[in-house]
Amino acid sequence: GGGAADRAAPAPGARAEGNVARWQSLAPAERDRLREHWRRFRALPPAERERLVRERAVAE
């Protein structure tokens, strides 16, 4: 993804509502996979988390 439409500011709360709807639509196994992914990310040292976030931003 990425593009001008992604950078346009959504209405306050609209992005969060969309994320909640997307989360609720996921299969339980997919939710578990994402929870584990997030848990591992949070366990990383801050410098490593920042590096991963920067790499992802460049890739998009």
C-alpha positions, 0 to 999 in steps of 0.5 A: 500500500501507500499513496496519497489516499493513505496520507489523507487525514481520516475523520477522528476515530475513523481509522480506529473503527476500521481497524476494530471492524477488520480485527473482528472479521478475522478468524480466531487463529489469525487473531492468535497469530497476530497477538503472538506477533505483537507480543514478540515485537513488544519484547524486542529492545526499543532500538530493534523495534524502531529499526523494524518500523523504519524498514516497514515504512520504506517498504510501503 
